[in-house]
Amino acid sequence: MVTMSETDLGTIGVPMKVGASLTSPPGTNFDLYLYVEDTGLPSARACTTPVVSSTNASGPDSVTHSWGEATLANGTDDTRIVSLEVRYVSGTCAPGATWTLIVK
């Protein structure tokens, strides 16, 4: 889980954005799922339905998502807890063969 904190309180809207990329080890496939409660309170956690996922059979998986403000500020705190799930799909789960996750 990652807390994405809104720090821009200006009158011009700046959407909240998160991106993540997952690289699976050779010979193994993991998928990436992102959960966020877009319309909830800053402390709300979503864990039932991902808002976006990447289920590539090979190569890296990546997801992006944005929420909150558009052109104008909405006057509310758009801080959210973002949950990321890395799910094993197939291949050899060998010791030392690890996946890499980068969150921006």
N, CA, C and O atoms as a GROMACS GRO file, in nm:
protein
  416
    1MET      N    1   0.084  -0.118   0.000
    1MET     CA    2   0.000   0.000   0.000
    1MET      C    3   0.088   0.124   0.000
    1MET      O    4   0.196   0.126   0.059
    2VAL      N    5   0.039   0.228  -0.068
    2VAL     CA    6   0.108   0.355  -0.078
    2VAL      C    7   0.004   0.464  -0.054
    2VAL      O    8  -0.104   0.461  -0.112
    3THR      N    9   0.036   0.560   0.031
    3THR     CA   10  -0.053   0.674   0.049
    3THR      C   11  -0.010   0.784  -0.047
    3THR      O   12   0.103   0.831  -0.042
    4MET      N   13  -0.102   0.823  -0.134
    4MET     CA   14  -0.078   0.932  -0.229
    4MET      C   15  -0.142   1.057  -0.168
    4MET      O   16  -0.264   1.067  -0.159
    5SER      N   17  -0.058   1.152  -0.125
    5SER     CA   18  -0.105   1.271  -0.054
    5SER      C   19  -0.118   1.390  -0.148
    5SER      O   20  -0.026   1.421  -0.224
    6GLU      N   21  -0.233   1.456  -0.142
    6GLU     CA   22  -0.252   1.578  -0.220
    6GLU      C   23  -0.186   1.693  -0.146
    6GLU      O   24  -0.215   1.718  -0.029
    7THR      N   25  -0.096   1.761  -0.214
    7THR     CA   26  -0.025   1.874  -0.152
    7THR      C   27  -0.048   2.004  -0.226
    7THR      O   28  -0.002   2.109  -0.181
    8ASP      N   29  -0.119   2.000  -0.339
    8ASP     CA   30  -0.148   2.120  -0.418
    8ASP      C   31  -0.289   2.166  -0.383
    8ASP      O   32  -0.387   2.099  -0.417
    9LEU      N   33  -0.301   2.280  -0.317
    9LEU     CA   34  -0.432   2.331  -0.276
    9LEU      C   35  -0.471   2.456  -0.354
    9LEU      O   36  -0.554   2.534  -0.308
   10GLY      N   37  -0.411   2.476  -0.472
   10GLY     CA   38  -0.440   2.592  -0.555
   10GLY      C   39  -0.578   2.584  -0.618
   10GLY      O   40  -0.649   2.485  -0.602
   11THR      N   41  -0.615   2.690  -0.691
   11THR     CA   42  -0.747   2.697  -0.754
   11THR      C   43  -0.751   2.624  -0.888
   11THR      O   44  -0.860   2.592  -0.937
   12ILE      N   45  -0.637   2.598  -0.946
   12ILE     CA   46  -0.631   2.521  -1.071
   12ILE      C   47  -0.623   2.373  -1.036
   12ILE      O   48  -0.543   2.332  -0.952
   13GLY      N   49  -0.707   2.295  -1.101
   13GLY     CA   50  -0.713   2.152  -1.071
   13GLY      C   51  -0.592   2.076  -1.119
   13GLY      O   52  -0.545   2.095  -1.232
   14VAL      N   53  -0.541   1.990  -1.033
   14VAL     CA   54  -0.430   1.901  -1.067
   14VAL      C   55  -0.473   1.760  -1.025
   14VAL      O   56  -0.481   1.732  -0.905
   15PRO      N   57  -0.500   1.672  -1.122
   15PRO     CA   58  -0.544   1.537  -1.085
   15PRO      C   59  -0.435   1.461  -1.009
   15PRO      O   60  -0.316   1.484  -1.029
   16MET      N   61  -0.477   1.372  -0.924
   16MET     CA   62  -0.386   1.279  -0.858
   16MET      C   63  -0.357   1.167  -0.958
   16MET      O   64  -0.447   1.120  -1.027
   17LYS      N   65  -0.231   1.124  -0.966
   17LYS     CA   66  -0.193   1.020  -1.061
   17LYS      C   67  -0.098   0.922  -0.994
   17LYS      O   68  -0.015   0.960  -0.911
   18VAL      N   69  -0.111   0.796  -1.030
   18VAL     CA   70  -0.018   0.695  -0.984
   18VAL      C   71   0.011   0.601  -1.101
   18VAL      O   72  -0.076   0.573  -1.183
   19GLY      N   73   0.134   0.556  -1.107
   19GLY     CA   74   0.174   0.458  -1.208
   19GLY      C   75   0.263   0.354  -1.143
   19GLY      O   76   0.336   0.383  -1.048
   20ALA      N   77   0.256   0.233  -1.194
   20ALA     CA   78   0.341   0.126  -1.142
   20ALA      C   79   0.380   0.034  -1.257
   20ALA      O   80   0.302   0.010  -1.349
   21SER      N   81   0.502  -0.016  -1.249
   21SER     CA   82   0.547  -0.113  -1.349
   21SER      C   83   0.609  -0.233  -1.277
   21SER      O   84   0.680  -0.219  -1.177
   22LEU      N   85   0.580  -0.350  -1.331
   22LEU     CA   86   0.623  -0.477  -1.272
   22LEU      C   87   0.703  -0.554  -1.376
   22LEU      O   88   0.658  -0.573  -1.489
   23THR      N   89   0.822  -0.598  -1.338
   23THR     CA   90   0.904  -0.683  -1.424
   23THR      C   91   0.916  -0.819  -1.358
   23THR      O   92   0.966  -0.832  -1.246
   24SER      N   93   0.869  -0.921  -1.429
   24SER     CA   94   0.876  -1.058  -1.378
   24SER      C   95   1.013  -1.118  -1.411
   24SER      O   96   1.075  -1.078  -1.509
   25PRO      N   97   1.060  -1.212  -1.329
   25PRO     CA   98   1.187  -1.279  -1.360
   25PRO      C   99   1.172  -1.367  -1.483
   25PRO      O  100   1.060  -1.408  -1.516
   26PRO      N  101   1.281  -1.398  -1.551
   26PRO     CA  102   1.274  -1.485  -1.670
   26PRO      C  103   1.206  -1.618  -1.637
   26PRO      O  104   1.234  -1.679  -1.534
   27GLY      N  105   1.117  -1.661  -1.726
   27GLY     CA  106   1.050  -1.790  -1.709
   27GLY      C  107   0.933  -1.790  -1.613
   27GLY      O  108   0.876  -1.895  -1.586
   28THR      N  109   0.897  -1.674  -1.560
   28THR     CA  110   0.786  -1.664  -1.464
   28THR      C  111   0.698  -1.547  -1.504
   28THR      O  112   0.746  -1.446  -1.554
   29ASN      N  113   0.568  -1.562  -1.480
   29ASN     CA  114   0.473  -1.455  -1.512
   29ASN      C  115   0.396  -1.414  -1.388
   29ASN      O  116   0.330  -1.497  -1.325
   30PHE      N  117   0.405  -1.287  -1.352
   30PHE     CA  118   0.325  -1.227  -1.247
   30PHE      C  119   0.239  -1.117  -1.311
   30PHE      O  120   0.281  -1.056  -1.409
   31ASP      N  121   0.121  -1.093  -1.257
   31ASP     CA  122   0.033  -0.986  -1.305
   31ASP      C  123   0.021  -0.878  -1.199
   31ASP      O  124   0.051  -0.901  -1.082
   32LEU      N  125  -0.023  -0.759  -1.240
   32LEU     CA  126  -0.028  -0.642  -1.153
   32LEU      C  127  -0.169  -0.586  -1.146
   32LEU      O  128  -0.233  -0.566  -1.249
   33TYR      N  129  -0.217  -0.560  -1.025
   33TYR     CA  130  -0.351  -0.506  -1.000
   33TYR      C  131  -0.340  -0.384  -0.910
   33TYR      O  132  -0.264  -0.384  -0.812
   34LEU      N  133  -0.416  -0.278  -0.943
   34LEU     CA  134  -0.415  -0.155  -0.865
   34LEU      C  135  -0.555  -0.129  -0.811
   34LEU      O  136  -0.653  -0.134  -0.884
   35TYR      N  137  -0.562  -0.101  -0.682
   35TYR     CA  138  -0.688  -0.074  -0.614
   35TYR      C  139  -0.682   0.066  -0.551
   35TYR      O  140  -0.582   0.101  -0.489
   36VAL      N  141  -0.789   0.145  -0.568
   36VAL     CA  142  -0.799   0.275  -0.501
   36VAL      C  143  -0.947   0.310  -0.491
   36VAL      O  144  -1.024   0.285  -0.584
   37GLU      N  145  -0.986   0.366  -0.379
   37GLU     CA  146  -1.123   0.411  -0.358
   37GLU      C  147  -1.131   0.556  -0.407
   37GLU      O  148  -1.107   0.649  -0.330
   38ASP      N  149  -1.165   0.574  -0.535
   38ASP     CA  150  -1.165   0.707  -0.598
   38ASP      C  151  -1.254   0.810  -0.528
   38ASP      O  152  -1.217   0.926  -0.517
   39THR      N  153  -1.368   0.768  -0.481
   39THR     CA  154  -1.465   0.862  -0.427
   39THR      C  155  -1.476   0.856  -0.275
   39THR      O  156  -1.566   0.918  -0.217
   40GLY      N  157  -1.388   0.785  -0.211
   40GLY     CA  158  -1.395   0.767  -0.067
   40GLY      C  159  -1.320   0.872   0.011
   40GLY      O  160  -1.274   0.972  -0.043
   41LEU      N  161  -1.308   0.848   0.138
   41LEU     CA  162  -1.232   0.933   0.227
   41LEU      C  163  -1.083   0.905   0.208
   41LEU      O  164  -1.045   0.798   0.160
   42PRO      N  165  -0.998   1.001   0.246
   42PRO     CA  166  -0.854   0.979   0.230
   42PRO      C  167  -0.803   0.853   0.299
   42PRO      O  168  -0.701   0.798   0.259
   43SER      N  169  -0.872   0.806   0.403
   43SER     CA  170  -0.826   0.687   0.474
   43SER      C  171  -0.894   0.559   0.426
   43SER      O  172  -0.866   0.452   0.480
   44ALA      N  173  -0.982   0.568   0.325
   44ALA     CA  174  -1.052   0.449   0.275
   44ALA      C  175  -0.957   0.361   0.195
   44ALA      O  176  -0.870   0.410   0.124
   45ARG      N  177  -0.976   0.230   0.210
   45ARG     CA  178  -0.896   0.134   0.134
   45ARG      C  179  -0.988   0.051   0.046
   45ARG      O  180  -1.091   0.002   0.093
   46ALA      N  181  -0.952   0.035  -0.078
   46ALA     CA  182  -1.027  -0.051  -0.170
   46ALA      C  183  -0.952  -0.183  -0.182
   46ALA      O  184  -0.829  -0.183  -0.196
   47CYS      N  185  -1.024  -0.294  -0.176
   47CYS     CA  186  -0.955  -0.422  -0.187
   47CYS      C  187  -1.038  -0.528  -0.257
   47CYS      O  188  -0.999  -0.645  -0.260
   48THR      N  189  -1.152  -0.491  -0.315
   48THR     CA  190  -1.235  -0.594  -0.377
   48THR      C  191  -1.225  -0.596  -0.529
   48THR      O  192  -1.214  -0.703  -0.588
   49THR      N  193  -1.228  -0.481  -0.594
   49THR     CA  194  -1.224  -0.474  -0.739
   49THR      C  195  -1.114  -0.378  -0.783
   49THR      O  196  -1.117  -0.260  -0.746
   50PRO      N  197  -1.016  -0.426  -0.860
   50PRO     CA  198  -0.911  -0.335  -0.905
   50PRO      C  199  -0.968  -0.231  -1.002
   50PRO      O  200  -1.058  -0.262  -1.080
   51VAL      N  201  -0.916  -0.108  -0.997
   51VAL     CA  202  -0.958  -0.006  -1.093
   51VAL      C  203  -0.884  -0.023  -1.225
   51VAL      O  204  -0.931   0.024  -1.329
   52VAL      N  205  -0.770  -0.089  -1.221
   52VAL     CA  206  -0.694  -0.116  -1.342
   52VAL      C  207  -0.601  -0.235  -1.314
   52VAL      O  208  -0.558  -0.257  -1.201
   53SER      N  209  -0.572  -0.310  -1.420
   53SER     CA  210  -0.482  -0.424  -1.405
   53SER      C  211  -0.403  -0.445  -1.534
   53SER      O  212  -0.439  -0.394  -1.640
   54SER      N  213  -0.296  -0.519  -1.522
   54SER     CA  214  -0.215  -0.557  -1.637
   54SER      C  215  -0.186  -0.706  -1.626
   54SER      O  216  -0.128  -0.752  -1.527
   55THR      N  217  -0.227  -0.781  -1.727
   55THR     CA  218  -0.214  -0.926  -1.724
   55THR      C  219  -0.143  -0.977  -1.849
   55THR      O  220  -0.187  -1.073  -1.912
   56ASN      N  221  -0.032  -0.913  -1.882
   56ASN     CA  222   0.046  -0.955  -1.998
   56ASN      C  223   0.101  -1.095  -1.977
   56ASN      O  224   0.146  -1.130  -1.868
   57ALA      N  225   0.098  -1.175  -2.084
   57ALA     CA  226   0.152  -1.311  -2.076
   57ALA      C  227   0.304  -1.311  -2.072
   57ALA      O  228   0.365  -1.404  -2.019
   58SER      N  229   0.366  -1.206  -2.128
   58SER     CA  230   0.511  -1.194  -2.123
   58SER      C  231   0.547  -1.046  -2.124
   58SER      O  232   0.467  -0.961  -2.160
   59GLY      N  233   0.669  -1.018  -2.084
   59GLY     CA  234   0.713  -0.880  -2.077
   59GLY      C  235   0.662  -0.810  -1.953
   59GLY      O  236   0.592  -0.870  -1.872
   60PRO      N  237   0.697  -0.683  -1.938
   60PRO     CA  238   0.657  -0.609  -1.818
   60PRO      C  239   0.508  -0.578  -1.816
   60PRO      O  240   0.444  -0.570  -1.921
   61ASP      N  241   0.455  -0.562  -1.696
   61ASP     CA  242   0.317  -0.519  -1.675
   61ASP      C  243   0.322  -0.378  -1.620
   61ASP      O  244   0.408  -0.346  -1.537
   62SER      N  245   0.230  -0.290  -1.665
   62SER     CA  246   0.227  -0.155  -1.610
   62SER      C  247   0.083  -0.106  -1.602
   62SER      O  248  -0.002  -0.144  -1.684
   63VAL      N  249   0.058  -0.022  -1.502
   63VAL     CA  250  -0.074   0.036  -1.481
   63VAL      C  251  -0.059   0.184  -1.448
   63VAL      O  252   0.041   0.226  -1.390
   64THR      N  253  -0.159   0.264  -1.486
   64THR     CA  254  -0.167   0.404  -1.446
   64THR      C  255  -0.313   0.433  -1.412
   64THR      O  256  -0.405   0.371  -1.465
   65HIS      N  257  -0.331   0.529  -1.322
   65HIS     CA  258  -0.466   0.568  -1.282
   65HIS      C  259  -0.462   0.710  -1.229
   65HIS      O  260  -0.364   0.751  -1.166
   66SER      N  261  -0.569   0.786  -1.255
   66SER     CA  262  -0.580   0.922  -1.200
   66SER      C  263  -0.720   0.941  -1.144
   66SER      O  264  -0.814   0.873  -1.185
   67TRP      N  265  -0.733   1.034  -1.050
   67TRP     CA  266  -0.861   1.063  -0.985
   67TRP      C  267  -0.857   1.205  -0.931
   67TRP      O  268  -0.753   1.271  -0.933
   68GLY      N  269  -0.972   1.249  -0.882
   68GLY     CA  270  -0.979   1.380  -0.816
   68GLY      C  271  -1.014   1.490  -0.913
   68GLY      O  272  -1.111   1.480  -0.989
   69GLU      N  273  -0.936   1.594  -0.912
   69GLU     CA  274  -0.968   1.717  -0.982
   69GLU      C  275  -0.952   1.706  -1.134
   69GLU      O  276  -0.880   1.620  -1.185
   70ALA      N  277  -1.021   1.796  -1.202
   70ALA     CA  278  -1.005   1.810  -1.347
   70ALA      C  279  -0.945   1.947  -1.372
   70ALA      O  280  -0.837   1.977  -1.319
   71THR      N  281  -1.010   2.033  -1.450
   71THR     CA  282  -0.957   2.165  -1.482
   71THR      C  283  -0.956   2.258  -1.362
   71THR      O  284  -0.863   2.336  -1.343
   72LEU      N  285  -1.060   2.249  -1.280
   72LEU     CA  286  -1.071   2.334  -1.161
   72LEU      C  287  -1.053   2.250  -1.035
   72LEU      O  288  -1.084   2.131  -1.034
   73ALA      N  289  -1.003   2.315  -0.930
   73ALA     CA  290  -0.987   2.246  -0.801
   73ALA      C  291  -1.125   2.208  -0.749
   73ALA      O  292  -1.222   2.280  -0.769
   74ASN      N  293  -1.133   2.094  -0.680
   74ASN     CA  294  -1.261   2.048  -0.627
   74ASN      C  295  -1.281   2.084  -0.480
   74ASN      O  296  -1.388   2.057  -0.426
   75GLY      N  297  -1.183   2.143  -0.417
   75GLY     CA  298  -1.199   2.186  -0.278
   75GLY      C  299  -1.201   2.075  -0.175
   75GLY      O  300  -1.233   2.099  -0.059
   76THR      N  301  -1.167   1.954  -0.215
   76THR     CA  302  -1.163   1.842  -0.120
   76THR      C  303  -1.025   1.778  -0.124
   76THR      O  304  -0.949   1.794  -0.219
   77ASP      N  305  -0.995   1.705  -0.019
   77ASP     CA  306  -0.867   1.635  -0.009
   77ASP      C  307  -0.874   1.508  -0.093
   77ASP      O  308  -0.953   1.419  -0.062
   78ASP      N  309  -0.794   1.499  -0.197
   78ASP     CA  310  -0.794   1.382  -0.284
   78ASP      C  311  -0.687   1.279  -0.246
   78ASP      O  312  -0.655   1.191  -0.326
   79THR      N  313  -0.633   1.290  -0.126
   79THR     CA  314  -0.540   1.190  -0.075
   79THR      C  315  -0.609   1.054  -0.072
   79THR      O  316  -0.724   1.043  -0.030
   80ARG      N  317  -0.540   0.951  -0.118
   80ARG     CA  318  -0.597   0.815  -0.118
   80ARG      C  319  -0.489   0.713  -0.085
   80ARG      O  320  -0.370   0.736  -0.106
   81ILE      N  321  -0.535   0.600  -0.034
   81ILE     CA  322  -0.449   0.484  -0.015
   81ILE      C  323  -0.458   0.399  -0.140
   81ILE      O  324  -0.567   0.356  -0.178
   82VAL      N  325  -0.346   0.375  -0.205
   82VAL     CA  326  -0.339   0.294  -0.326
   82VAL      C  327  -0.281   0.159  -0.287
   82VAL      O  328  -0.174   0.151  -0.227
   83SER      N  329  -0.352   0.053  -0.322
   83SER     CA  330  -0.303  -0.083  -0.296
   83SER      C  331  -0.262  -0.147  -0.428
   83SER      O  332  -0.333  -0.135  -0.528
   84LEU      N  333  -0.149  -0.213  -0.427
   84LEU     CA  334  -0.099  -0.284  -0.545
   84LEU      C  335  -0.086  -0.432  -0.511
   84LEU      O  336  -0.036  -0.469  -0.405
   85GLU      N  337  -0.132  -0.515  -0.602
   85GLU     CA  338  -0.124  -0.659  -0.583
   85GLU      C  339  -0.038  -0.718  -0.695
   85GLU      O  340  -0.063  -0.692  -0.813
   86VAL      N  341   0.060  -0.796  -0.658
   86VAL     CA  342   0.140  -0.872  -0.754
   86VAL      C  343   0.094  -1.017  -0.739
   86VAL      O  344   0.107  -1.077  -0.633
   87ARG      N  345   0.040  -1.071  -0.848
   87ARG     CA  346  -0.021  -1.204  -0.842
   87ARG      C  347   0.055  -1.302  -0.931
   87ARG      O  348   0.075  -1.278  -1.050
   88TYR      N  349   0.097  -1.414  -0.872
   88TYR     CA  350   0.164  -1.520  -0.948
   88TYR      C  351   0.066  -1.580  -1.048
   88TYR      O  352  -0.050  -1.606  -1.016
   89VAL      N  353   0.115  -1.604  -1.172
   89VAL     CA  354   0.032  -1.664  -1.276
   89VAL      C  355   0.089  -1.797  -1.321
   89VAL      O  356   0.018  -1.898  -1.321
   90SER      N  357   0.217  -1.798  -1.360
   90SER     CA  358   0.274  -1.923  -1.413
   90SER      C  359   0.426  -1.918  -1.413
   90SER      O  360   0.487  -1.813  -1.393
   91GLY      N  361   0.486  -2.034  -1.436
   91GLY     CA  362   0.630  -2.043  -1.445
   91GLY      C  363   0.693  -2.095  -1.318
   91GLY      O  364   0.626  -2.127  -1.221
   92THR      N  365   0.825  -2.101  -1.322
   92THR     CA  366   0.902  -2.152  -1.210
   92THR      C  367   0.924  -2.044  -1.106
   92THR      O  368   0.967  -1.933  -1.138
   93CYS      N  369   0.894  -2.076  -0.984
   93CYS     CA  370   0.916  -1.983  -0.872
   93CYS      C  371   1.047  -2.024  -0.804
   93CYS      O  372   1.046  -2.085  -0.697
   94ALA      N  373   1.156  -1.990  -0.866
   94ALA     CA  374   1.287  -2.033  -0.816
   94ALA      C  375   1.340  -1.936  -0.712
   94ALA      O  376   1.315  -1.816  -0.721
   95PRO      N  377   1.414  -1.986  -0.612
   95PRO     CA  378   1.477  -1.897  -0.514
   95PRO      C  379   1.571  -1.800  -0.586
   95PRO      O  380   1.647  -1.839  -0.674
   96GLY      N  381   1.564  -1.676  -0.547
   96GLY     CA  382   1.649  -1.575  -0.606
   96GLY      C  383   1.592  -1.511  -0.732
   96GLY      O  384   1.642  -1.407  -0.775
   97ALA      N  385   1.489  -1.571  -0.791
   97ALA     CA  386   1.424  -1.513  -0.909
   97ALA      C  387   1.311  -1.422  -0.858
   97ALA      O  388   1.201  -1.468  -0.830
   98THR      N  389   1.340  -1.296  -0.849
   98THR     CA  390   1.244  -1.203  -0.790
   98THR      C  391   1.188  -1.106  -0.894
   98THR      O  392   1.253  -1.076  -0.994
   99TRP      N  393   1.069  -1.058  -0.868
   99TRP     CA  394   1.010  -0.956  -0.953
   99TRP      C  395   1.050  -0.819  -0.899
   99TRP      O  396   1.093  -0.806  -0.785
  100THR      N  397   1.035  -0.716  -0.984
  100THR     CA  398   1.068  -0.579  -0.945
  100THR      C  399   0.945  -0.492  -0.970
  100THR      O  400   0.885  -0.496  -1.077
  101LEU      N  401   0.910  -0.412  -0.868
  101LEU     CA  402   0.795  -0.323  -0.878
  101LEU      C  403   0.843  -0.180  -0.856
  101LEU      O  404   0.909  -0.151  -0.756
  102ILE      N  405   0.808  -0.091  -0.950
  102ILE     CA  406   0.841   0.052  -0.938
  102ILE      C  407   0.711   0.130  -0.936
  102ILE      O  408   0.626   0.112  -1.024
  103VAL      N  409   0.694   0.216  -0.836
  103VAL     CA  410   0.573   0.298  -0.820
  103VAL      C  411   0.612   0.444  -0.833
  103VAL      O  412   0.706   0.490  -0.769
  104LYS      N  413   0.536   0.517  -0.916
  104LYS     CA  414   0.561   0.660  -0.934
  104LYS      C  415   0.433   0.737  -0.908
  104LYS      O  416   0.432   0.860  -0.918
   0.00000   0.00000   0.00000
